[in-house]
Amino acid sequence: MNRVPHLAASQTDQRRGLILLAVGGIGASAVMTQLALMRELLGAFSGNELVFGISLGSWLLLTAAGAGLGRWLAGAAGDRGIAAPARLFIAGLVALAVIPLLQVVAVRVLRDVVFVRGGTVGLPGTALATLVLLLPFCTVSGALFTLGCALLGRPAGEPRGAGGVGRAYVADTLGSVAGGACFSFALVPWFDHFALLCFPAAANLLIAAVLARCLRHPLLLAAAVIVAAGLAVHVALVDADAVTTAVQHWGTPTVFHANSPYGRLVVTDDSGQLTFYENGVPVISTGNIAPLEETVHYAMAQRPDARRVLLIGGGVAGTAREILRYGVEAVTSVEVDPLIIAAGRRFLPDNLADPRIRTVATDGRRFVRQTGGRFDVIIVDLPDPTTLLLNRFLTAEFFAEARRTLQPGGVLAFGLGRYENFVSPELARLLSSARRTLGREFAHVRLIPGGRVYFLASDGALTLDIAARLEQRGLATRFVNRHTLDATLAADRLADLDRAVAQPAALNTDFSPTLVTYFQRHWLSQFASPFGAGAGRALGIGLLALAVVGSFRMRAGPRVIFASGFAASALEVVLLLGFQVLYGSLYRQVGLVVTVFMAGLAAGAWAANRRLAGGAVPGPGALALLAGAIAALAAGLPLLLGRLEGLDAAVGGAWAGPAVILLLGGGLAGLVGHQFPLAAAADPGAPAAAAARLYGADLAGAALGALLVSAWLVPAFGVTTVCLLTAGLNAAAGALAWRRMFAE
């Protein structure tokens, strides 16, 4: 029996509407806070896919724990009438207005207090810090969802599950859609993280104040008003973003900081040396001539008479201007983030001023695929493939696209890893995979052990006598000269690389991004901890086993929800990867995929609530059929993604493939969202207990899916394996639901 009394009949509609509005506000706050904190955490811990997986997995698991806490609070307070849980709910809304702002402060201020300033934080430290930093918001928001379900109850005269949990799920999902869309499309380009988080804070305080007034809680009403006043003073008088940014970079004046849809950009000026930090990672540093000259001259010396050059990344840093020394006709500099270009024109105007430099703000992979021009040299000046997004520029498919874009005998060049007179086993696998992949498309490949290991590839001749080429052109260089080249190209160093690339390694492809796995192992090997490559694999296997075994120990309803939560995270990663690979990292389109996915969840849950309101009684067949449909979609997804480029060619445009990805994402989300209210209606427990079980199972499955898929399964085994694993988990959950639903 529900221990929380139902709302009085005369006040039901108004108060239930306010509570549903509050649950929607919690959903919006959660998404906006999640996105802001993810960006902050990625910057604080030099984020790669593994850090992202840890952050997202921690977020979902802590929210699931909060849902369990809410169940306990609802039960403990319920015996004292509706006022006690309502007070907790309103107090939680007030807390949610303040917690995100304090968490951003904590990430920026405490990172260099707890860890060594400027040092890279290892996996254990990252995981522990992430759990501590995310704990306050996640537990409170998870508990409020359960408390909201308890306050809604099961309305008299309506079928079980038609209101309560199902409606709260729809409200939460719709709030997530609104919050994600506002964050991505409206707020990020114009506001810093502090100002941005004031919007959901104001909404939560307004709802808390209205609820407190309606339920006659003057102290909570006063608290909401006081916090709102403090928030207004904060916005009017304190530039918290500037203050905390200065603390982050204490000792070095900050001359610029702003957000873009692609990340947070900070520019510092240390006695004339400008450094551009994107998401906490230094991407441009003036005065560091060695990497700039190596990037340009190793490649350009192969074709010193080149007329047209394509540069992907690095233009703002001065790479494009250095290329002009060869007398080229045009350099096309492609940079994905317009904010970096704008900051470059402001602080480094000479690097882009020459009219021969054409700057294009778009995804480099997309530009290569769609350009009608041909280039003599293509230089990829990007960071190492720490993420699936960066890996797209080092795959067999990209190398094939670049080869088609080059003039006959043209050169492709890029840097990878760091060479310090020793090639570790992890670095050797990284280099060997890139060498093997590159060799499938180009007849000749050369490696140069500079600061990074530079790869040169062409169907024409390549030379290591770079010094002679520079001298013939009369180019006076400060670092790449005969003296340093004699040391760089010493026989023992070249032999070291030859031994490294002779090791067996897997090909790197769009949908089997093995370089990400190799780089993660290389990254982990730098820390003296038990979390090395072998331990990382063991941890992944252990989590996967925990997911499978734990799901089979659940009740039938939570088991199906756990499996569908895993599918939602896993297949959303696959769809986003497919979109990025095939159509570029255009942020608004990728944001549209996520928005459509969330809208599909809401639509599916709404449709299920309509079925239940019409008197339908869910049975084992309903959940089993939905699980089977999710399994079928997962199994067929790799085949569908592989056909999208052909579909675009067949219709004569690039719109058909993105439309199919949106339909697939929306359809999957609709199936997942449809399950939740049906499982809630079939659960024999009170609303708070049912919400805690199902919401916790959903978030736990999604957490494991996010952590395992993005950080381990896709890079290590590829998209097909992930989809088949997801299909098997959902098919098994559906089959067991059919067999055991009535028994439980």
N, C-alpha and C positions, 0 to 999 in steps of 0.2 A: 504493500500500500504506500502511496505517496506520502511522505512525512511532511511535505510542505503544503499547507492548505491552499486551495484554489483562491483566486482573486474573487472578491465579492461580485455577485452577478451584476449589480447596478453599475459597477465601475470596470467591468471586464474589457469592453472594447477599447476604451481610452487608454487604460494602463497597459493592456497587451500591445496596443499599437506603439506606445512609447518604448516598451521593452524591446519589441522587434526593431524599432529604429535604433535603439542603443546597441543591440547585437550587430546591426549593420554597420554602425559607427565603429564598433570594436574590430569588425572585419577590415574596414578601410584603414583604421589606425595600424592594425597588424601588418598589412601589406606595405604601407608607406614606411613604417618603422623598420620592417624587415629589409626593404630595399636600401634605405639610408644606412642602416647599420652594416649590411653586407658590404657596401662600398667602403665604409670606414674600416671594417675589419680586413678587407682585402688589401687596403692601403697600409694598415698597421703591420700586417704580417707578410708583406711582399707576396700577395696572393697568387696562387695557381689553382688549377682545378681541384687539387687535393684540399687546399684551404677552403675553397668554396664549398666542397662537399661536407667538410667538417662543420662549417658554419651553418649551412642549411640543415644538415642532419641534426645538429644540436638544437637549432631553433624548433624543429618539429617535435623532437623528443621531449624537450622541456615544456612545450605547449601541451603535449599529451599528459605529462606529469601534472601540469596545472589543471587539466580537466579532471583528473583523479582527485586533486585537492578540492576542487569545486564540489565534487560529489560529497566529500566528507563535510565540507562547510554547510552545504545544503541540508544534510542530515542532522548535523549538530544544532543548526539554528532553526530547523523547521518546527521543532516542538514548541517553539515560543511564538508561533504565529507568523503571518506574512511580513511583519515589520522587520524582524531580525534578518532574514535573507535579503530583503529589499535594501536594508541599510548597508549590508556588505556589498551589494551590487553597486549602489550609488558611490560608496567610498572607493570601490575599485575603479569606477569611471574617472573619478577625480585623480586617482593615482596614475592612471594611464596617460593623463595629460602631462604629467611632470616627468615620469620615468624615462621616456625616450630622450629628452633633452639632457638629462643627467648621464645617460649611457653614452651619448656622443662625447660629452665632456670627458668621461672616464676613458674612452678609447684613445682620445687624443693626448690626454694629460698623463695617464698612468703607464702608457706603453714603455716610455723610456725611463720610468721610475722602477718598474718591475724587471724589465729586461735591459740588456746592454744597449746603450744608444748607438744606433747605426748598425748593430749586429743583426744577423738573420736569426729568427726564432725557429727552433726545431718543431717537429710534430707534437711531442708531448706538451711543450709550453703553449703552442697554438691551441691545442684541444682544450687544455685546462683553462686558459684565459678566455676562450670563446664561451665555454660553459658558464663561467662566473659572470661575464659581462652580459650575456643574454638572459640569465636566470630571472631577474626581476620582471621584465616585461612579459616574457613567455609564460611564466607561471600565473601571473595575474590575468592575462588575456584568456588563457585556457580555463582558469577557474570561473571567469565571468561568463563564458559560453555555457558552462554547466549550470551555473546559478540562474542564468537567463532562461534556460530550458525548465528548471525547477519552478521558477516564478510563473511561467506560462502554463505549466501543468498540462493536463489533458482535459480540454473543455467538455463540459457536460453536454450530452446530446450529439456529440460528434464521434465518428468512428475513432477507435484507438489509433493514435499516430497521425491523424489528419492535421492536428495542430502541433503545439509543443515543439518536440525535437525537429520534426520535418520543417516547420516554418522557420525555426531558428537557423537551421542549416541554410535555407534559401536566403534569409536575411544576411547571414554572415558571408555567403558567397557573393551576393549582389554588392555588399559593401566592399568586398575584396576587388570586384570588377571596377567599381567606381574609384577606389583608392589607387589601384594599379594604373588605371587610365589617367587619372589626374597627375600622379607622380611622373609618369613617363612622358605625357604629351603636353602638360600645362605648367607644371611647377618646376621641374628640374632645370629647364633652360633659363629660368629667371630668378630662382631663389637658392640660397645656400641651405644646407641641411637643417640648421637651426630654424631659420624662417619657414622652411617647408614644413617642418614638424609642428609648427604652431597652428597650422590649419586643422589637422585632426585633433589637436589638443583643444582648440576652441570649440569644435563640434562636440567633443565628449563632455566638456564642462557645461555647455548649453543644455545638453540632454540630461546630465546629472542634476543641474539646477531645476529643470522642469519636473523631473521625477521626484526630487526632494520636496518641491512645493506641492505636487499632487498627493504625495504620500505623507505630507505634513511632518517633515524632518528638518526643523529650522537650523540645527547645527550643521547638517550636511549642506543645506542651501547656503549657509554663510561660508562654509569651507570652499564650495564651488566658486562663489563670488570673489572671495579673497584670492584664491589661486588664479582666477581669470584676471583680476586686477594686477597681480604680480606679473603675469604673463604679458599684459599690455605694457607695463613699465619696462620689462625686459626688452621687448621689441622696440620701444621708443628710445631708450637710453643706452642700451648695451649692444655693441656689435660682437656677440658671442663667437661668431665664426672667425672674425679677425683676431680676437683675443686668444682663442684656443689654437688657431693656426700658428700664431706667433710663439705660443708655448711649445707646440710640436717642433718648431724649427728654431728653438732658442739659440742665440748666438749668431744667427744668420738672418739679416733683415728679409722679411717677406714683402715683395713688391707687387704681387698679383695672386689672387685666388678666386676661383669661380668653378661652378659646376657646368657640365654638359651632359647630354644623354649618355655619353660614353664613359664618364668618370669625373673625378675631381682633379683639377689642375691647380698646382701651386708653383709659383716662380719665386726663387730666392736670389739675392744678390750678395755675394760674399766678396767684398772688395773688388767689384767689377766682374767676377766670375758668376754668370747666370746659370742656374740649374732649374730645369723644368721637371717637376714631379707629377706624374700621372698616376692616380690611385696609390700614392706613396712610393712609387718606383721612379728613380731618376731616369728620364728618357733622353734628355738633352743636357749637356754640360759644356759651356763655352770654355775655350782654352785647352781642351783635351784633344790635341791635334792627331794623336796616334791612331785611334780607331777611325777617325774621319778619313785620313789619308789611306789607311789600309783598305777601307771599304771601297774607295774610289779607284785607287791606282792599280791594285791587283787586277781589277776587272778591265779598266780602260786601257791598260798597257797591252792587253791582248788584241784590242782593236783601236789603236790610237787615231785612226782616221774616221772613226764613227761619226755619223751625222745626226742620228736621232737616238736618244737614250730615254728609257723609262725607269724612273726611280719610285719604288714603293716604300714609303716611310723615309724619314731622315732629311727631307728637304729643308725643313725649318732649321735643322742643326748646322746647315752649311754644306751638306753633301752635294746638293744641286749646284751651288756656286763653284765648288771644287771641280765638278765635272766640266764646267764651262772652260776650264783652262786648256782643254783639248781642242778648242775651237769648234765645238759641235754647233749644229744649226738650232737644235731645240732640245730641251730637257722637259719631259712631262713628269711632274712631281705629284704623286698621289698620296693623300693623307686622309684617313677616315674621319678624324675629328676636326670639324671646322674651328673649334675653340683653340686648338693648338696652332692652326694657321693664323688665326686672328692675333693670338699672343705673340707669335713669331713676327708678324708684320709690325707689331708695336715695339717689341724689345730687341729684335734682331732684323731690322728692316733690310740691311744690305744683303742678307742671305737669300732674299726672294725678289730683290728689286730689278734684276736684269730682265729685260723683255723677252729674252730667249727662254726664260723659265715659265712654264705654264703650270699653274697650281690647280689641282682638281681635288675637291672634297668628296670622296666617295670610297667605297670598298675596293682595295687593290685587286682582289681576285675577280670581282665583278667587272672591273675596268678591263682586265686582261681578256676576259671572255668576250666582252662586247665590242672592244675597240676594233675599228677597221684599219688602224694604222699598223705599220711594221717598224720594228726597232732593231738597231744594230747591237745594242747592249741593254739588258734588263738587270738592274741591281735591286735586290730585296734587302732593305736596311731595317729589319724588324728585330725585336727581342727573340730570345729562344722560345721554342714551342712549349711553353709552360701550360698553355690552355688549348682546348679543342679549337678555339677561334684562330689562334696563331698557327696551329698545326696545318691549317688549310693551305699555307704557303710553302709547305715542304712535302706535299703528297705527290704520288705518281700522276694523279689527275691534273694537278696544277702544273707540274713539269711538262705534261703534254700540251696544256693550253699555252704555256710560255713558249714552247718550241714552235707552235704554229704562229705565234705573234712575232717571232724573231725573223730577221732577214736570213737567207742562207748563210751558214757559217757564223751566225750571231752568237753572243755569249750571254749566259745566265750566271749570276754570281750572288752568293749570300754567305753569311757567317753563322756559325753554330758552336755552342759550347765555349769553354775557356781552356786554352792550352798553356800549361805552366811547366814545361819540360818533363811532363809525365802524363801518360794516358792511363787512367784508372779503368778497371773492367767495365764500370758503368758508363763512362765516357766512350769507351771503345764500342760498346753496343750502339750507343747513340750515333756515333759517326759512321759505323758500318751500315746501319739501317738507311741513313741518308745517302751514303755512297751507292748502295745497292739500288735504291729507288731511283736515284738520279741516273744511274747507268742504264736503266731500262729505256730511257728516252734519248739520251745523248751518246754519241760515239766516243767522246773524249771527256774525261773528268780529271781534274787536278785538285789536290788539297794543299793549302799553304798554312803552316803552323805559326800564325801570327798571334796577336793577343787573343783573338778568337781563332777557330779553325775556319778558314775561308775556302769555300767550294767554288770552283770554276767549271762550267760545263758548256760544251759546244760540239757541233758536228764538224767544225773546222779545227785547225791546229791550235794548240795551246802551248805557251812557253812559260818557263820559270825565269828566263833572263829578263826580268822586269827592269832591272837597273839600266840595262842597255837601251831599252825602249824609252825610258824617261830621259836619258841623256840625249838620245837622238832627237827628241822633241824639244830639248832645251828647257825642261821643267825643273825648277829648283824646289825641292820638297824638304821639309824640316825633319820628318821622321822616316818616311819610306825612301831611303837612298841606298847607294851601293854598300855603305858600311853596315847598316842595320839589316839589309837584305842578305848579305853574306852570312850573318849570324842566324837570321830567321830560316834561311833555306839550307842550313848545314845538313850534311848527309845523314847524321845520326837522328836529327829531328824528323826528316822526311821518312827515314826508315821506321821510326817510331809510329808514324801515322799509317804507313803501309801495313805494319803488323796489326794495328788496331782495326783497320777496315777489312782485313782478311778474315776476321771472326764472322761466324754465321749470325745473321740477324734478319728479322722479318721485314718485309716490305711495309712502307708507310703509305696508307691510302686514306681517302676521305672517310670511309665508314669502318676502317680498321686502323685507327691512329696510334700505331705502336710507338712513335716517337714521344708521345706524351707519357706513356708508361716508362720508357727508357729514361726520359728526363726526370720523372718523379723519383725513380730509383737513384739516379745520379744526385739529385737534390738531397734525398734522405741519407745518402752515403757520406755527406759532408758533416753529419752530426754524430758525435760519440754517444750513441744511445742505443738501447735495444730495439728501436724502431727503424731498423734498416730495411733493405728491400725484402729479405726473407720474412722478417717479422711483419712487414706490411702486407705481404701476400697471405700470411697465416691469419692476420687480423681480418682481411677481407673474406677469406674462406670461413672463418669463425662467425662473422656477422651474417653471411649468407646462410650458414647452417642454422644459426639462431632464428633467422627469419622463417625458414622452412619448418623447423621443429616447433618454434613458438606458435606459429599459425595453426598447427594441427592440434595444439592443446587448448585452443580457444573454443568458445561456443560457435555454432554454425554461422550466426549472423555476423559477429565480430570477425570471424575468420574470412568471410567473403569480403567484408569492408577492408580488412588488412590487405588482402590480395589486390583489391581494386585501388587502394591507396598506393601500393607499390607500383602498380601499372600506371597510375596517373603520373607519378614522378618519373618513372623509367621511360615511358613513351613520350612524355613531354620533352625530356632531354633529347631523345632520338629525333623528334620532329624539329626541334630547334636546331639541332646539328644538321639535319637535312636541309633546312631552310638556309642556314648560314653557308653551307657548302655549295648549294645549287644557285642561290640568289644573292649572296653577299650579306655582310653584317650591317645592313641598313637598319638602324635602330628602331625606327618607327614601325617597320614591317615586322621585325622580330617582336616588338612590344604588342603588335596586333595579334600575333599568334597566341601570346599569353593571355591577352584580353579575351579573345574568342574562346580560349580554353575555359577561363573562369565563367564566362557567360554560358557556356555549355553545361557546366556544373549546375548553375542556377536554374537553367531551363529544364534539365533532367529532374532536379529535385522538385521543381514546381509541378511538372507533369505527374510525378509520383504522388504528390499531395492531392492533386485533382482526382486521381484514381481513388485514393483513400477516402476523400471527401464524398465520392460517389457511392461509397459502400463496399468497395472492393476489399477483400480480405487476403493479404499476401500469404502465399504458401511456399513450400520448398521449391516448387518449379519456377517461380518468378525470379528469385535470387540466382538459382542455378542457370537459367537461361541467360540472364544478364552477364553472369560470370563467363559463360560459354561464348557470348558475343564479344566480350573484351578479349578473351583468349584468341578467337578467330582473327580479330583486327590486329592483335599483336603479332600473330604468326605471319600474316600477309603484308605487314608494313614494310619489311626490307624489299620485297618484290615491287611494291608500289613506288617506293622512293627511287628505285633503280630505273623506273620507266618515265619519270617526270620530265627529264630533258627531252626525251623523244616526244612526249606529249606537247611540249612547247613548240618543237619543230613542226609537229603535225598541224597545229592550229595557226602557226605563223606569228606567234607572239610569246612574250614571257609572262603572261598573266595566268595561264591555265595551271601551271605547276603550283604557284603560291595559293591559288584558289583551292586546289586539291588538298594541300597541307592544312589550310584553314578548316576545310570540311572534315578532314580526318581528326584534327584536334578537337573541333567542336563535337563531332560524333562520339569520340572516346569519352570526352568530359560528360556528355549527356548520359551515357551508359553508367559512368561512375556516380554521377549525381543522382540518378534515378534509384540506385541501390540504397542510398542512405535512409530516406524516409521509409522505404519498405522494410528494411532491417529494424528500424526503430519501432514500427508498428507491430512487428512480430516479436519484439522483445517483451517478456512478461514483467519486467521490472518497472519501478517508478521512473518518471522522466529524467530525474537527475542521474539515476543509476544507468539507465539506458544511454543517455547522452555521454556519460563518462566512458562507458565501455566502447561505444561505437566511435566517438570522436577520438578517443585514445588509440583505438585500433587503426583508424584511418590515418592519424598523424604518425603513428609508429611505422606503419607500412610505407608511408610517403617519405619518412626520414631515412629508412634503410634504402629505399629506392634512390633517393637523391644522393646519399653518401656512396653507395656501392656503384651505381651506374656511372655517374659523372667522374668519380675519382679512380675507379678501378675497372669495372666490367667493360665499358665501351673502349677505353684505351687498350686494355689487355686482350680482349676477345672479339671486339668488333660489334657492330650493330645487330647482325643476324643472331648471334648467340644471346644477346640481351633480350631481343624480341621473343625468341623461342623460350628462354627461361621464364619471362613474364607470362607468356601464353600457358606454359605448363603449370605455373603457380595458380593462375586463375582457373584453369580447367580443373585442377585437383580440388580447389576450394569449392567450386560449383558442384562437383560430383559428391563431395562429402556433405554439402548442404542438402542435396536431394535425399541422401541416405539418413541423415541424422537430425534434420530440422525438427521433426515431430518428437523424436526421443528426448530432445533437450527441452 
